Amino acid sequence: MIKRFCASALVLVVHLAPGVSAADEPFAIELSVRADAQQQTARGRSASATPSAKSDRPVLTAKSGSQLRIRWSIANQEKTETIKDVTVHVFLDKETAIGQAAAPKPGADVPYESALVMDFAPQGKSTADFTVQTPAPGLYLLRVETIGATKAHHDDCLAAIDVKVIP
């Protein structure tokens, strides 16, 4: 259940993406966030991959009250298989430390959360581009993930960026 959707603009495009190459992962995910003159980008990985002891997630520092421009894209890298009923889940939620291994479970006070359910045609792609206001100072995790791809004998994928909000 989605608790809150507070984007000032949301653009969702679904189309076939020519040139998407097949790889080990069923999905190619890219997540980027910009605040003022800073930008960070993360590429997807398997959700079941064991994270390294040292987090290699990018970190973006933003001032409280500024705008975060968030962009994500997810492409099905399968050449012939449709992956059905995949939830694309995106959230920005408080975390206890930069690079913490376990993702927070969004709760009632999550600053941003959205989800949509899609069927990804072979080499189909979905994208979004929107802005949200930075929350109160603290440490946050921005994450886009697939949920439900495992039903089609695939692995779910995710991309994540740590966001440090300063006064």
Secondary structure, 3 states (H helix, E strand, C coil): CCCCCCCCCCEEEEEECCCCCCCCCCEEEEEEEEECCEEEEEECEECCCCCCCCCCCCEEEEECCCEEEEEEEEEECCCCCCEEEEEEEEEEEECCCCCCCCCCCCCCCCCEEEEEEEEECCCEEEEEEEEEECCCCEEEEEEEEEECHHHHCCCCEEEEEEEEEEC
